[in-house]
Amino acid sequence: MNNNMKTVNEMTSKNVERMSSLGELNVRIFEKMAARQMDTLSLYMDHAMRVMKIATESKGYDAFFKGQADATKEFGERVVTESKAGMQVLGEVREDYRAWVEKNLSEMNADLRKSAPAA
């Protein structure tokens, strides 16, 4: 009975540690994703400011439309670049979770094998 309680306490402690490490992983991932969102928001804000500046400084419709077309083309290229960077971050996030799951599942399997009665 005493041995069983010790095993249960050890497994509970390890599970609390696992959940804490998962929480830390989630926080790191949230920070990465929030940074990507801020970068994307800055991209949109920069584009809006540029178009607004073009609208106020253009001498005529032709200059405005040409400036707007150039700004939109550059914006599109930057969006593609940001999207690729975002996909890379998502790949890293996937790998972080995969590594966490593999590590913790193997540890849990080892713990369960140790605590299982010999057949």
C-alpha atoms as one frame of an Amber mdcrd trajectory, in Angstrom:
protein
   0.000   0.000   0.000   2.793   2.389   0.937   4.624   1.577  -2.287   1.474
   2.237  -4.328   0.968   5.637  -2.690   4.576   6.557  -3.405   4.107   5.611
  -7.073   0.870   7.613  -7.325   2.544  10.648  -5.716   5.507  10.422  -8.097
   3.268  10.119 -11.145   1.114  13.033  -9.966   4.211  15.177  -9.457   5.515
  14.325 -12.904   2.138  15.062 -14.474   2.057  18.475 -12.799   5.551  19.139
 -14.190   4.379  18.029 -17.637   1.381  20.333 -17.545   3.590  23.209 -16.369
   5.986  22.605 -19.253   3.026  22.532 -21.646   1.832  25.842 -20.210   5.304
  27.335 -20.720   5.371  26.014 -24.277   1.954  27.564 -24.938   3.150  30.936
 -23.611   6.260  30.870 -25.835   4.124  29.964 -28.845   1.596  32.673 -28.017
   4.430  35.213 -27.878   5.728  34.060 -31.280   2.281  34.221 -32.848   1.506
  37.617 -31.288   4.782  38.972 -32.698   3.832  37.695 -36.165   0.411  39.332
 -35.874   1.995  42.633 -34.854   4.367  42.445 -37.829   1.417  41.829 -40.136
  -0.598  44.643 -38.583   2.376  46.990 -39.054   2.540  45.960 -42.689  -1.104
  46.901 -43.224  -0.721  50.157 -41.319   2.369  51.108 -43.345   0.468  50.452
 -46.553  -2.531  52.499 -45.409  -0.259  55.409 -44.449   1.541  55.226 -47.787
  -1.710  55.248 -49.754  -2.986  58.136 -47.638   0.208  60.083 -48.325  -0.108
  59.360 -52.054  -3.713  60.557 -51.971  -2.812  63.841 -50.290   0.330  64.574
 -52.320  -0.757  63.536 -55.809  -1.200  66.357 -58.324  -3.830  64.538 -60.327
  -5.745  61.325 -60.873  -3.031  59.777 -63.006  -0.340  60.324 -60.378  -2.688
  59.036 -57.656  -3.613  55.854 -59.548  -0.006  55.159 -60.525   1.184  55.712
 -56.951  -1.601  53.548 -55.578  -0.826  50.759 -58.064   2.873  50.848 -57.163
   2.098  50.845 -53.442  -0.336  47.953 -53.827   2.155  45.937 -55.861   4.849
  46.426 -53.216   2.319  45.640 -50.485   1.390  42.380 -52.217   5.032  41.349
 -52.418   5.533  42.132 -48.741   2.394  40.154 -47.826   3.770  37.123 -49.678
   7.084  37.457 -47.813   5.284  37.812 -44.473   3.076  34.812 -45.281   6.149
  32.673 -45.946   7.676  33.803 -42.653   4.383  33.016 -40.909   4.315  29.531
 -42.412   7.863  28.966 -41.183   6.808  29.970 -37.672   3.845  27.584 -37.875
   6.232  24.790 -38.868   8.369  25.600 -35.827   5.281  25.585 -33.608   4.269
  22.185 -34.983   7.751  20.832 -34.279   7.724  22.274 -30.747   4.424  20.529
 -29.966   5.517  17.298 -31.638   8.731  17.237 -29.608   6.811  17.940 -26.387
   4.293  15.146 -27.066   6.948  12.584 -28.029   9.106  13.370 -24.995   6.231
  13.246 -22.532   4.601  10.158 -24.002   7.863   8.238 -23.833   8.372   9.356
 -20.224   4.809   8.366 -19.321   5.235   4.964 -20.989   8.453   4.395 -19.042
   6.753   5.396 -15.786   3.798   3.097 -16.471   6.111   0.174 -17.274   7.996
   0.734 -14.011   4.824   0.878 -11.964   3.077  -2.077 -13.647   3.264  -5.341
 -11.717   5.550  -7.938 -13.260   3.658 -10.604 -15.147
